[in-house]
Amino acid sequence: MDEKLEREIHKAADTLRTLGRSLTPVALAKALRGIDLPIPASTLALLISTLPHSRINFIPQFLVDVIRELVRDKTARVVCDPWARFGVVVAAIQETISPEVALAFTPSVDDAAVGHAIGNTVQWQVGEPIQLLAALSEINIACSVLPFGLRSQRPLTLTDTGGNTHDLRDDVGNLILIAASNKLAVDGVGIFVVPQSFFFSQHSVFRKFDALGLGIEAALELPSGAFAPLTNISTYLVVVRKRLLSKMFVAQLSSDSNTNLQIITNLQEGVEGGTLELGRFVDPLSFFGLDLLRMVERFKQARDHFGVPATPLEKLATAINLGRSNEEFKFPQQENAIFIPIIGRSDVVDSVDELTLKPQKYAQVVIEPSRSNARFVARFFNSELGKEIRELNKTGGVIPKLNKQKLQKLQVFVPDLQTQRTIIEIETRIATEHNTLLGLQNDIAELRRDLWANPRSASKVDQRLISLSNRLSGSLKQHAVERLDQWFETLPFPLASILRAWQATPNQDFYLKHLRLLDFFEATAEFHSVILLSAFKSNEGLFESHRQKLTDALKNGKVSFQQASFGTWKVVVEYFGKQTRQLLSGDTAARALCANIFSDPSLALPDALSRKELSGVLSTTNKMRNDWKGHGSVVGDEDARLRNEQLVGELQKLREAIADTWTETQLIHLVRGDLHRGLWVNEIALLMGSNSPFLTETRSMSMPLEKDDLYLAPREGAGQALRLLPLVQVGPSPQSARNACYFFSRLERDGAKFVSYHFTDKPELTGQFGEATAAIKFLTEI
């Protein structure tokens, strides 16, 4: 897109946002008649669909771009969108290949009014799409984002290639799909967005494709939450041909245009990609979604880790007893039994006393002692892999659940009994040591309570403290310090560099040391905020659904992005931390959306960033900063030492809250990259730990990286990476060859101001920073 057109589009977007605050879509369509907007009709329709009151017709930009590429090399006399909404799709196809006739069908007079007003030559027809399709003789390209979950009251009757009639009963969207596909020319193509249930529902029209002489050439999964917040269901872009096909190409689309182009190239050339996401060929009738294919790959990895193949639960169990709703019901007493929740994501437990739900919501599974230990099986099903296995086996509609048959087929990895006993024994010893530490914490808490409850007892408390301190040997204290130092080096460079500067500060300079720690916590709040903002912004519809609420939260906190402060970032972490927790506690679709926006299939990163303990640490340290900065008197040595110790305590809490998150996720940036056999082979710098220059490695990924941007990527795998907003900058410092990190601080007249918390030679930078300024302006739009 050229710069002039891009400026016109931004101008149009601003115009539409202004009008859209007060106008309905129909009134907006009429207003558009008098506005000279020299931009493509599809782009204008897309802009209208992003307005809050129009979002039922929302279609993401990346999807429009993919459809353009799928039809670019085709010629067509008749193109038809049988469920046209505002006409985004049909207008995009018309602009791409210029068919003789472009038809848009809709049951909505209002949608047609908007479509007419955007100024293209599409022929609009209002009525029932299936009836309108029946009047057509032949379609070269049928393409539509079909309605999801809209039930049809009437069957659709079609005649197959053998002259037999079929009464098809399905959702409206699927019936429109097969009615349009049945009208395709011999060399025609149908391109439709459908829910995942299209492939596995026993009532799906997909079951009649062979009889009707139809085939699915490709099924491309859209990113989770592509239509959020309207729906989080898993959706696919299917390519239909009017011929039988024995193999179907499957892949994972993304919001990255280069990745999608590679997928389309692989499809058109008939080759598989370097990863599952870039393309595989499968048997259409055995395909139930990419999640199952991913699970197969996860099983291969788990088999390598455990050293044994997966075993179905029925081979470990001697009995499976489902709970009953009868208030008198009790599970029979059985040794070596586990209790699996048949709904929700609660933990599997090995004692009836640990049940957190009603008994009818559990199944008791008695494990054969000669095969496995019940506690081991319970721990496996509570792991991330175990939870995925449970979720994928649930069936049903509104509230999916496990039935007895599905419970029997649950896969579990169990090593030999000796290995199980060793693992459980080590876990018991860990629990023992943990209990010892809890006891010491209770002793210390008691000393603090006694000191402030009765100041006259200070001398006695001092003696007890000396005794406790003597019991804690010097080597143990040194071990704690060393372990904290080692933890520093697992953190991303923007944070680790500040802690290293704190550590390098002379031990007796507690005033400077506590200021370093305050800087660290403020930087931590901003860094985590940037990750959360980047994740939610990666899904346009999802972010828009939170924009106003986030703005309100910032206003209530009397903070802003333009003049960012510790308080600004604290509010962001609290707000999006809560939203992330809701996704993580939601259904499979919500968790898939969460994994997608964070580019983290393990969900470890969003889980860590959404923990209440993290928000608690940032809230506490923000209050400390405000209280101490507002106190104008000189800070003495003892006060500075106490402040430093208090902040070290919060540092330990932070370490506990985020655990080993940063050993599995890495901050990276591109050194150089190249496309090789369908994969981007990227040489990346690992921006981890406090030392630079940074280590580099070559990593094959299913997406290209931009050289000037920072990304978060899982340590393992060749999938996607989360592109961070340009509010944190890492690179060679302006005045030396050393690498420095700068955090966005505020917008000023002459650009944006960034500050460094570890590089004292040049602690501030002010300049245009166009991308950072644009990001702040985007975040502050309403």
DONU-934798 format. One record per residue (C-alpha): y, z, x; residue number from 1; chain. Coordinates in steps of 0.001 Angstrom, whole numbers, plus 500000, padded with zeros to 6 digits. Each point is the difference from the previous one (the first is absolute). Layout:
N
R     c2     c3     c1 num cadena
R      Y      Z      X NUM      A
...
This chain:
782
R     c2     c3     c1 num cadena
R 500000 500000 500000   1      A
R 503383 498970 501467   2      A
R 502784 502558 500441   3      A
R 502272 498444 497367   4      A
R 497309 500161 497327   5      A
R 499117 503536 501012   6      A
R 503650 501055 499550   7      A
R 500043 498396 496546   8      A
R 496836 501901 499061   9      A
R 501496 503334 501076  10      A
R 503150 499134 498069  11      A
R 497914 499195 496922  12      A
R 498055 503239 500371  13      A
R 503226 502016 500063  14      A
R 501258 498118 496921  15      A
R 496766 500631 498119  16      A
R 499947 503697 500866  17      A
R 503536 500353 498667  18      A
R 499223 498131 496789  19      A
R 496550 501511 499652  20      A
R 501292 503545 499662  21      A
R 501411 499204 496560  22      A
R 498205 496874 498756  23      A
R 496560 499440 498527  24      A
R 497981 497119 501500  25      A
R 500997 497707 497109  26      A
R 503695 500884 500251  27      A
R 499727 499670 503762  28      A
R 498486 496536 499566  29      A
R 502949 498945 497847  30      A
R 502469 501407 502533  31      A
R 498334 497992 502746  32      A
R 500862 496738 498228  33      A
R 503630 500427 501079  34      A
R 499315 500994 503615  35      A
R 499771 497378 502712  36      A
R 497068 501152 502155  37      A
R 498798 497161 502277  38      A
R 496566 501510 500717  39      A
R 496468 498943 498956  40      A
R 498990 500831 496444  41      A
R 496872 501846 501157  42      A
R 502107 502254 502239  43      A
R 502408 500769 497173  44      A
R 497130 500812 497630  45      A
R 498495 502216 502704  46      A
R 503285 501876 500421  47      A
R 500241 500595 496243  48      A
R 496435 501326 499942  49      A
R 500914 502701 502551  50      A
R 502606 501576 497707  51      A
R 498801 503309 498491  52      A
R 499931 498814 496378  53      A
R 498163 496791 500978  54      A
R 497234 501456 502144  55      A
R 497248 499277 497483  56      A
R 500437 496407 501222  57      A
R 500166 500947 503689  58      A
R 498243 497726 502508  59      A
R 500189 500890 503723  60      A
R 501578 497497 502380  61      A
R 496998 499789 502327  62      A
R 497806 498890 497080  63      A
R 502389 497163 499129  64      A
R 499957 498921 503652  65      A
R 496181 499991 500072  66      A
R 499838 497878 496837  67      A
R 502460 497517 501531  68      A
R 497751 499637 503057  69      A
R 496848 499567 497916  70      A
R 501495 497039 498094  71      A
R 502185 498494 502741  72      A
R 497601 497161 500909  73      A
R 499138 499118 496398  74      A
R 501306 497372 497597  75      A
R 500034 500659 496278  76      A
R 501040 498315 496796  77      A
R 499785 503144 497845  78      A
R 500598 503549 501168  79      A
R 499680 502844 497508  80      A
R 500616 503751 500064  81      A
R 498349 501249 496791  82      A
R 501549 503507 500289  83      A
R 503312 499127 501590  84      A
R 502065 503205 499688  85      A
R 503451 498876 501291  86      A
R 498566 496852 501593  87      A
R 499963 501139 503624  88      A
R 496622 498455 500817  89      A
R 500365 496665 498223  90      A
R 503526 499537 501376  91      A
R 498755 500684 503541  92      A
R 497240 497394 499624  93      A
R 502446 497507 498495  94      A
R 502366 500446 502956  95      A
R 497128 499646 502473  96      A
R 498148 496866 498803  97      A
R 502197 498446 497223  98      A
R 497353 499300 497311  99      A
R 500687 497561 497163 100      A
R 499717 502761 497400 101      A
R 500397 503785 500456 102      A
R 499035 502102 496968 103      A
R 500699 503683 499383 104      A
R 498251 501787 497117 105      A
R 500994 503431 498722 106      A
R 499602 501990 496773 107      A
R 503462 501528 500640 108      A
R 503164 498323 498701 109      A
R 502050 502250 502283 110      A
R 498092 498968 503139 111      A
R 500441 496348 499103 112      A
R 503749 500597 499543 113      A
R 500192 501354 503544 114      A
R 497917 497082 501267 115      A
R 502273 497434 498356 116      A
R 503112 501689 501400 117      A
R 499009 499873 503662 118      A
R 500621 496274 500026 119      A
R 496754 498204 500882 120      A
R 498284 497095 498247 121      A
R 496877 501918 498986 122      A
R 498924 499285 496419 123      A
R 499706 503288 498119 124      A
R 497724 500534 497000 125      A
R 499868 503227 497993 126      A
R 496735 500916 498313 127      A
R 496470 501275 500589 128      A
R 499015 498679 503467 129      A
R 496399 499204 499078 130      A
R 501100 497930 497017 131      A
R 502600 498199 502113 132      A
R 497365 499277 502652 133      A
R 497682 498529 497374 134      A
R 502565 497266 499311 135      A
R 499960 498809 503625 136      A
R 497687 497261 501223 137      A
R 499962 500742 503732 138      A
R 501668 502254 502571 139      A
R 500213 499298 503718 140      A
R 501235 503447 501015 141      A
R 499767 503093 497801 142      A
R 501594 503065 501550 143      A
R 500942 503369 498516 144      A
R 500349 503733 500496 145      A
R 497944 500969 496976 146      A
R 500474 503143 497867 147      A
R 497867 503015 500970 148      A
R 497963 502007 497483 149      A
R 501310 498261 496866 150      A
R 497098 499913 497544 151      A
R 499333 496934 497869 152      A
R 499090 500388 496342 153      A
R 498410 496562 499773 154      A
R 497271 498294 502043 155      A
R 500553 496709 501793 156      A
R 497415 497312 499240 157      A
R 499256 497474 502738 158      A
R 497307 497365 500470 159      A
R 498103 499888 503296 160      A
R 498801 496951 501949 161      A
R 496739 499978 498045 162      A
R 501709 499918 496605 163      A
R 499367 503669 499236 164      A
R 502785 502100 498477 165      A
R 500978 503425 501273 166      A
R 502060 502637 498205 167      A
R 501853 501761 502810 168      A
R 501383 503501 499452 169      A
R 502187 501405 502741 170      A
R 503549 501067 500819 171      A
R 502771 497557 499099 172      A
R 500685 499217 503660 173      A
R 496405 499020 500758 174      A
R 499759 497892 496849 175      A
R 503183 498139 500976 176      A
R 498533 499451 503473 177      A
R 496808 498382 498752 178      A
R 501805 497998 497317 179      A
R 502385 498584 502632 180      A
R 497201 499437 502522 181      A
R 498013 498107 497385 182      A
R 502930 497538 499775 183      A
R 500118 499313 503750 184      A
R 499649 496458 501272 185      A
R 496934 499297 502126 186      A
R 502047 500538 503166 187      A
R 502276 502590 498375 188      A
R 500515 503586 501105 189      A
R 500673 503246 498180 190      A
R 501797 502845 501759 191      A
R 500071 503298 498108 192      A
R 500654 503688 500624 193      A
R 497275 502138 498405 194      A
R 498944 503661 500127 195      A
R 496988 500955 502116 196      A
R 497987 500596 496816 197      A
R 499883 496207 499629 198      A
R 497158 500047 502539 199      A
R 497910 502951 498837 200      A
R 500545 500404 496248 201      A
R 496912 498995 498031 202      A
R 502291 498483 497345 203      A
R 502026 497939 502486 204      A
R 500306 496264 499404 205      A
R 498982 499693 503660 206      A
R 496398 500340 498765 207      A
R 500370 496643 498221 208      A
R 501446 498034 502912 209      A
R 496719 498334 500987 210      A
R 499266 498908 496421 211      A
R 503481 498511 499668 212      A
R 499823 498208 503338 213      A
R 502649 502156 501661 214      A
R 500065 501687 503381 215      A
R 502140 502475 501928 216      A
R 501066 498516 503324 217      A
R 501875 503083 501200 218      A
R 500792 503572 499009 219      A
R 502932 501403 501955 220      A
R 500679 503688 499459 221      A
R 503674 500844 499519 222      A
R 501392 503050 501816 223      A
R 499401 503208 498063 224      A
R 502890 500716 497665 225      A
R 501284 496411 500114 226      A
R 501224 500506 496429 227      A
R 500996 503663 500363 228      A
R 501333 501961 498250 229      A
R 498747 498081 496940 230      A
R 496407 500318 501187 231      A
R 498057 500972 503100 232      A
R 496789 498211 499043 233      A
R 498313 497806 502588 234      A
R 500801 496325 499413 235      A
R 498805 496682 501403 236      A
R 501395 496499 500269 237      A
R 497079 497728 499071 238      A
R 499786 496257 500653 239      A
R 497938 498219 497326 240      A
R 498409 496588 500317 241      A
R 498306 497848 497358 242      A
R 496706 499920 501847 243      A
R 497226 502405 500913 244      A
R 500428 501809 503319 245      A
R 497348 502013 501840 246      A
R 502398 501763 502385 247      A
R 503337 501685 499401 248      A
R 502679 500715 502602 249      A
R 501363 503562 499821 250      A
R 502889 501539 501951 251      A
R 502802 502583 499810 252      A
R 503536 498751 499433 253      A
R 502922 502037 501286 254      A
R 503780 499983 499860 255      A
R 500035 498364 503445 256      A
R 500517 496232 499678 257      A
R 498316 499112 503319 258      A
R 496838 501862 499049 259      A
R 499884 498262 496617 260      A
R 500521 496594 501598 261      A
R 497042 500642 502288 262      A
R 497840 500971 497026 263      A
R 500940 496777 498192 264      A
R 499257 497998 503155 265      A
R 496562 501628 500281 266      A
R 499344 499194 496331 267      A
R 501042 496380 500318 268      A
R 498061 499489 503243 269      A
R 496929 501782 498663 270      A
R 499770 502560 502813 271      A
R 499647 503762 499992 272      A
R 502723 502146 501530 273      A
R 499667 502371 502921 274      A
R 500046 502959 497602 275      A
R 498916 500584 496422 276      A
R 503655 499944 498929 277      A
R 500446 496465 501364 278      A
R 497019 498569 498187 279      A
R 496273 500096 499297 280      A
R 497684 497794 497954 281      A
R 497893 501840 497403 282      A
R 497718 499327 497051 283      A
R 502336 499972 496956 284      A
R 497568 501751 497646 285      A
R 499392 502862 502460 286      A
R 503700 500593 500627 287      A
R 501486 503140 498437 288      A
R 503068 500410 502173 289      A
R 501062 500275 503628 290      A
R 499599 503787 499860 291      A
R 496233 499660 499956 292      A
R 500102 497585 502938 293      A
R 502200 502463 501886 294      A
R 497515 502743 499178 295      A
R 497200 497920 501514 296      A
R 502004 499806 503220 297      A
R 500714 503737 499839 298      A
R 496271 500610 499608 299      A
R 499316 498019 503153 300      A
R 502480 502169 501916 301      A
R 498578 503211 498506 302      A
R 496468 498942 500910 303      A
R 501125 499653 503627 304      A
R 501711 503419 499940 305      A
R 497155 501870 498309 306      A
R 497241 498047 501736 307      A
R 498071 499612 496736 308      A
R 500137 497610 497021 309      A
R 501316 501122 496629 310      A
R 497571 501684 497599 311      A
R 500327 499944 496188 312      A
R 500387 503480 498563 313      A
R 496889 499571 497843 314      A
R 497891 500047 503177 315      A
R 501463 503371 501013 316      A
R 500007 501612 496554 317      A
R 497133 501691 498179 318      A
R 502068 500386 496819 319      A
R 503342 498912 498533 320      A
R 501243 502128 497096 321      A
R 503119 499004 498057 322      A
R 502243 502759 498651 323      A
R 500322 500557 496245 324      A
R 503029 500842 497847 325      A
R 498156 502857 498284 326      A
R 501823 503251 500799 327      A
R 496637 501684 500550 328      A
R 498946 497399 502556 329      A
R 499174 501087 503532 330      A
R 498525 497952 502799 331      A
R 496471 501122 500942 332      A
R 499843 502091 503152 333      A
R 498835 497759 502811 334      A
R 499949 500373 503758 335      A
R 501631 497356 502209 336      A
R 502034 498452 497170 337      A
R 503413 498360 499866 338      A
R 502360 499481 497071 339      A
R 501731 496613 499799 340      A
R 503003 499558 497666 341      A
R 499293 496984 497789 342      A
R 503736 499433 499325 343      A
R 503053 500395 502221 344      A
R 500058 500610 503745 345      A
R 499210 503708 500226 346      A
R 497839 501192 502866 347      A
R 496219 500003 499895 348      A
R 498852 503632 500364 349      A
R 496694 501666 500805 350      A
R 500360 503064 497774 351      A
R 500558 500362 496268 352      A
R 502548 502713 500811 353      A
R 502240 497368 501641 354      A
R 500320 497767 496933 355      A
R 503660 499279 499193 356      A
R 499302 497921 496864 357      A
R 497943 500693 496906 358      A
R 496207 499693 500543 359      A
R 499773 496888 497769 360      A
R 502119 498155 502550 361      A
R 497427 500490 502772 362      A
R 496522 498828 500866 363      A
R 497615 502322 501826 364      A
R 498035 498179 502687 365      A
R 497082 501869 501585 366      A
R 499444 498842 503566 367      A
R 496517 499881 501541 368      A
R 500222 502572 502861 369      A
R 497757 497933 502259 370      A
R 502504 497111 499817 371      A
R 503409 501629 500178 372      A
R 502115 503111 499761 373      A
R 502003 500193 496754 374      A
R 503128 501160 501823 375      A
R 499874 496951 502262 376      A
R 499687 497608 497040 377      A
R 502916 501744 498272 378      A
R 502170 499679 503105 379      A
R 499155 496294 500254 380      A
R 501036 499319 496401 381      A
R 503275 501822 500649 382      A
R 500856 497751 502951 383      A
R 502251 496981 499408 384      A
R 496988 497682 500163 385      A
R 498085 502229 497590 386      A
R 502902 500061 497541 387      A
R 500243 496197 500153 388      A
R 496284 499717 499253 389      A
R 500382 502291 496995 390      A
R 503030 498094 498676 391      A
R 498426 496559 500330 392      A
R 496947 501078 498000 393      A
R 501911 501337 497007 394      A
R 499882 498015 496778 395      A
R 501883 500071 496708 396      A
R 503455 499270 498672 397      A
R 502835 502502 499800 398      A
R 498149 502763 501880 399      A
R 497386 498499 502358 400      A
R 497068 502275 500738 401      A
R 496646 500215 501729 402      A
R 496890 499752 497844 403      A
R 496470 500976 501026 404      A
R 499068 496478 501019 405      A
R 503076 499670 502230 406      A
R 499381 503446 501498 407      A
R 496532 498907 501055 408      A
R 501447 496982 501819 409      A
R 502711 501882 501925 410      A
R 499593 499226 503690 411      A
R 500037 502812 502540 412      A
R 499575 500051 503786 413      A
R 497774 502875 501126 414      A
R 498862 500390 503619 415      A
R 496858 501959 500842 416      A
R 499761 503651 498975 417      A
R 500578 501313 503521 418      A
R 503269 498058 500279 419      A
R 501043 501287 496580 420      A
R 499237 503594 501010 421      A
R 501972 499580 503242 422      A
R 503041 498627 498129 423      A
R 499911 502774 497399 424      A
R 499547 502654 502711 425      A
R 503046 498726 501906 426      A
R 502007 499915 496772 427      A
R 499014 503635 499372 428      A
R 501157 501010 503475 429      A
R 503301 498183 499415 430      A
R 500412 501937 496739 431      A
R 499317 503264 501861 432      A
R 502686 499287 502591 433      A
R 502382 498969 497260 434      A
R 499412 503305 498216 435      A
R 500754 501835 503257 436      A
R 503334 498214 500242 437      A
R 500762 500811 496373 438      A
R 499329 503647 500767 439      A
R 502452 499900 502923 440      A
R 502594 498328 497790 441      A
R 499560 502776 497444 442      A
R 500439 502627 502739 443      A
R 503243 498326 501140 444      A
R 501258 499718 496423 445      A
R 499280 503711 499500 446      A
R 502012 500876 503128 447      A
R 502971 498038 498659 448      A
R 499780 501663 496576 449      A
R 499764 503487 501495 450      A
R 502934 499380 502349 451      A
R 502374 499008 497215 452      A
R 498627 502393 497380 453      A
R 500686 503027 502228 454      A
R 502333 499381 502966 455      A
R 499255 503509 501265 456      A
R 496468 498874 500750 457      A
R 501253 497462 502547 458      A
R 498503 501863 502963 459      A
R 496569 500215 498329 460      A
R 500136 496345 499060 461      A
R 500949 499208 503594 462      A
R 496942 501867 501307 463      A
R 497727 498175 497554 464      A
R 501561 496686 501041 465      A
R 499421 500777 503703 466      A
R 496382 500822 499220 467      A
R 499553 496772 498049 468      A
R 501695 497986 502736 469      A
R 497702 501502 502636 470      A
R 496969 498969 497958 471      A
R 501330 496448 499990 472      A
R 499251 499136 503597 473      A
R 502371 497954 502123 474      A
R 497496 497167 500181 475      A
R 499922 499798 496197 476      A
R 503806 499764 499835 477      A
R 499989 497389 502744 478      A
R 497353 498061 498089 479      A
R 502227 499980 496901 480      A
R 502934 498658 502035 481      A
R 497843 497312 501612 482      A
R 498564 498902 496673 483      A
R 503513 499693 498573 484      A
R 500958 497853 503002 485      A
R 496985 497770 499421 486      A
R 500958 499649 496341 487      A
R 503447 498721 501054 488      A
R 498342 496994 501609 489      A
R 498240 498994 496766 490      A
R 503351 499561 498231 491      A
R 501993 496767 499752 492      A
R 502519 499575 502830 493      A
R 503101 500644 497825 494      A
R 498728 503544 499350 495      A
R 498026 500725 503169 496      A
R 503002 499147 502193 497      A
R 502100 502717 498329 498      A
R 497303 502644 500425 499      A
R 499629 499044 503645 500      A
R 503774 500456 500442 501      A
R 499639 503419 498340 502      A
R 497166 500920 502313 503      A
R 501985 498831 503059 504      A
R 502934 502248 499105 505      A
R 500098 503119 502263 506      A
R 497966 502822 498469 507      A
R 502911 502418 499905 508      A
R 502410 497588 498345 509      A
R 498939 500919 496468 510      A
R 503268 498794 498544 511      A
R 499371 496407 501109 512      A
R 496282 500273 499265 513      A
R 500529 500989 496375 514      A
R 502521 497174 499566 515      A
R 497388 497565 501319 516      A
R 497533 501227 497405 517      A
R 502544 499670 497215 518      A
R 500520 496403 501123 519      A
R 496243 499488 499977 520      A
R 499613 501158 496410 521      A
R 502917 497870 498824 522      A
R 498491 496991 501791 523      A
R 496602 500815 498484 524      A
R 501536 500028 496530 525      A
R 501651 496619 500614 526      A
R 496927 498421 501607 527      A
R 497757 501081 497133 528      A
R 502634 498857 497489 529      A
R 500109 496559 501607 530      A
R 496222 499725 499682 531      A
R 500045 501008 496327 532      A
R 502937 497725 499172 533      A
R 498361 497099 501852 534      A
R 496724 500488 498150 535      A
R 501520 500097 496520 536      A
R 502455 497197 500816 537      A
R 497058 497792 501010 538      A
R 499208 499758 496276 539      A
R 503127 498686 498305 540      A
R 499109 501022 496467 541      A
R 498831 503466 501026 542      A
R 503185 500749 501926 543      A
R 502229 498777 497172 544      A
R 498286 502421 497631 545      A
R 501094 502870 502266 546      A
R 503439 498778 501046 547      A
R 502040 501818 497324 548      A
R 497976 503224 500267 549      A
R 500418 500049 503775 550      A
R 503745 499411 499602 551      A
R 500189 502900 497542 552      A
R 498067 502268 502381 553      A
R 502430 499206 502828 554      A
R 502992 500634 497743 555      A
R 498560 503331 498879 556      A
R 499570 500933 503656 557      A
R 503582 498860 500746 558      A
R 498762 497705 502760 559      A
R 499983 496227 500569 560      A
R 498538 497258 502163 561      A
R 503448 498794 501115 562      A
R 500744 503388 501613 563      A
R 496416 500985 500738 564      A
R 499169 503591 500855 565      A
R 496970 502237 500365 566      A
R 500407 500704 496280 567      A
R 499837 496279 499163 568      A
R 496650 499577 501706 569      A
R 498647 503254 498581 570      A
R 500700 498738 496469 571      A
R 498284 496679 500748 572      A
R 496882 501717 501356 573      A
R 499877 502327 497002 574      A
R 500489 497205 497463 575      A
R 497646 497384 501413 576      A
R 497562 502660 501160 577      A
R 499557 500973 496357 578      A
R 499626 496362 498927 579      A
R 497387 499470 502717 580      A
R 498055 503073 498865 581      A
R 499916 498583 496493 582      A
R 498576 496715 501288 583      A
R 497400 501825 502081 584      A
R 498904 502126 497035 585      A
R 499886 497001 497665 586      A
R 497238 497552 499154 587      A
R 498436 497441 502298 588      A
R 502797 497496 499350 589      A
R 502694 502556 500882 590      A
R 498244 500958 503233 591      A
R 499519 496330 500877 592      A
R 503728 499480 499458 593      A
R 500711 502929 502301 594      A
R 497706 498615 502693 595      A
R 501660 496617 499683 596      A
R 503634 501074 500273 597      A
R 499266 502223 503010 598      A
R 497658 497388 501560 599      A
R 497496 502812 500482 600      A
R 496567 499587 498364 601      A
R 499023 503524 501085 602      A
R 502986 501513 498113 603      A
R 500374 502518 502841 604      A
R 503659 499111 500641 605      A
R 501237 500273 496372 606      A
R 497931 503150 499565 607      A
R 501713 501653 502978 608      A
R 503520 498875 499083 609      A
R 499640 501230 496425 610      A
R 498788 503516 500758 611      A
R 502103 502762 498526 612      A
R 499677 501899 503264 613      A
R 501938 497237 501768 614      A
R 502798 500135 497434 615      A
R 499994 503778 500370 616      A
R 500515 499812 503763 617      A
R 502854 497507 499641 618      A
R 501631 502054 497252 619      A
R 499811 503158 502098 620      A
R 501349 498401 503169 621      A
R 502761 498223 498083 622      A
R 501102 503351 498595 623      A
R 499887 501515 503489 624      A
R 502192 497196 501297 625      A
R 502514 500389 497160 626      A
R 500117 503790 500367 627      A
R 500357 499941 503763 628      A
R 502448 497100 500187 629      A
R 502188 501697 497386 630      A
R 500107 503222 502002 631      A
R 503045 499612 502227 632      A
R 499425 502913 502371 633      A
R 498617 499666 503507 634      A
R 496197 500074 500122 635      A
R 498745 502658 502413 636      A
R 496882 499748 502143 637      A
R 497882 502162 497693 638      A
R 501038 498085 496891 639      A
R 499313 496689 501741 640      A
R 496598 501237 501160 641      A
R 499117 501156 496480 642      A
R 501104 496683 498548 643      A
R 497883 498115 502525 644      A
R 496948 502104 499163 645      A
R 500541 499486 496273 646      A
R 500178 496262 500538 647      A
R 496881 500065 502185 648      A
R 498272 501664 497059 649      A
R 501091 497137 497742 650      A
R 498810 497568 502673 651      A
R 496533 501520 499803 652      A
R 500097 499715 496202 653      A
R 500963 496347 500344 654      A
R 497112 499451 502373 655      A
R 497655 501565 497460 656      A
R 501465 497947 497136 657      A
R 499666 496565 501584 658      A
R 496850 500910 501969 659      A
R 498644 497002 501938 660      A
R 501789 497342 497949 661      A
R 501543 498416 503074 662      A
R 496685 499636 501787 663      A
R 498897 497505 497332 664      A
R 503349 498261 499335 665      A
R 502166 498500 502727 666      A
R 503610 498894 500307 667      A
R 500009 496504 501515 668      A
R 502230 497043 500696 669      A
R 499196 496431 500986 670      A
R 500149 498810 503597 671      A
R 498663 496522 499243 672      A
R 497697 498455 497420 673      A
R 498022 496853 499314 674      A
R 497823 498582 497238 675      A
R 496368 499531 501033 676      A
R 497175 498974 497665 677      A
R 501703 501353 496923 678      A
R 501018 503339 501551 679      A
R 503263 501010 501606 680      A
R 499206 501218 503480 681      A
R 502866 502365 500734 682      A
R 500808 501666 503277 683      A
R 501561 503253 498856 684      A
R 501696 502958 501641 685      A
R 498755 503412 498884 686      A
R 503097 502131 499444 687      A
R 498085 503258 500140 688      A
R 500603 503113 502062 689      A
R 503088 500904 502015 690      A
R 499540 497716 503002 691      A
R 501182 496441 500522 692      A
R 499430 497222 500908 693      A
R 497534 499806 497162 694      A
R 496355 499057 500163 695      A
R 499162 496560 498638 696      A
R 496880 498565 498466 697      A
R 498900 496825 498257 698      A
R 499133 500402 496343 699      A
R 498792 497366 497536 700      A
R 501691 500396 496627 701      A
R 500086 498159 496701 702      A
R 503805 499840 500102 703      A
R 502674 498988 502511 704      A
R 502529 502530 501286 705      A
R 503746 499533 500466 706      A
R 500987 500702 503586 707      A
R 503058 502166 499306 708      A
R 498396 502237 497358 709      A
R 497985 503199 500118 710      A
R 496677 500292 498170 711      A
R 497434 502624 499163 712      A
R 496399 498855 500289 713      A
R 496604 501732 499796 714      A
R 498382 500448 503403 715      A
R 496833 498307 498735 716      A
R 499687 496751 498081 717      A
R 501651 496596 499948 718      A
R 501910 500224 496747 719      A
R 503643 500408 499077 720      A
R 502777 502120 501499 721      A
R 502916 501747 498300 722      A
R 503341 498510 501040 723      A
R 502598 502766 500354 724      A
R 503568 499754 498823 725      A
R 502316 499475 503027 726      A
R 501422 503524 499819 727      A
R 498161 501098 503135 728      A
R 500532 497920 503154 729      A
R 497869 500141 503147 730      A
R 500719 497924 503086 731      A
R 501571 499891 503458 732      A
R 503074 502203 500055 733      A
R 503425 498443 500425 734      A
R 500626 501661 503370 735      A
R 496580 500208 501668 736      A
R 496545 498463 500095 737      A
R 498541 502988 498173 738      A
R 498904 499660 496419 739      A
R 502112 501904 497501 740      A
R 499753 500703 496306 741      A
R 502909 500028 497566 742      A
R 500104 501204 496389 743      A
R 502381 498678 497350 744      A
R 502796 502479 499305 745      A
R 502636 498414 497751 746      A
R 501938 496882 499074 747      A
R 503463 499618 501512 748      A
R 502758 497400 499672 749      A
R 498827 498051 503021 750      A
R 496280 500213 499228 751      A
R 497229 502567 500194 752      A
R 499760 503053 502204 753      A
R 496715 501010 501647 754      A
R 499334 503190 501963 755      A
R 497418 500914 502621 756      A
R 498560 503505 500154 757      A
R 498464 499653 503454 758      A
R 502032 497444 501975 759      A
R 503044 501890 501242 760      A
R 501432 497111 502071 761      A
R 501003 498167 496801 762      A
R 499482 502312 497002 763      A
R 501773 497711 497483 764      A
R 500094 496288 499183 765      A
R 502388 498312 497599 766      A
R 499815 496311 499180 767      A
R 499298 497428 497335 768      A
R 496247 500688 499687 769      A
R 499912 497459 497168 770      A
R 496445 500684 498871 771      A
R 500522 503768 499939 772      A
R 503254 499602 498059 773      A
R 498254 497669 497530 774      A
R 497170 502514 499591 775      A
R 502423 502839 499172 776      A
R 501868 497792 497532 777      A
R 496697 499073 498358 778      A
R 499024 503655 499670 779      A
R 503327 500865 498388 780      A
R 500041 497162 497431 781      A
R 499532 500900 496348 782      A
